[in-house]
Amino acid sequence: MGQAATESVLLVVSELVTNVIEHALPPVVLRLHRDRAGDQVWVGVTDVADPASTRTLGTTTPCTAPSP
């Protein structure tokens, strides 16, 4: 994974953790998965929010490293 992709992942994780600290109900789970073969990273956060108030905030989109 290149420097630019690594910095993008770091920014996304930083924003997610900041939002978790301010808004989530513990316990909180941060999941990171890297597919080394495809140079993709998936980032996700879950908490124990009331299921009645759960919303879909977006779709899962892999962060793909730029081609060399």
Helices and strands as residue ranges (DSSP letters): H 3-23, E 29-35, E 40-46, G 51-53, E 63-64
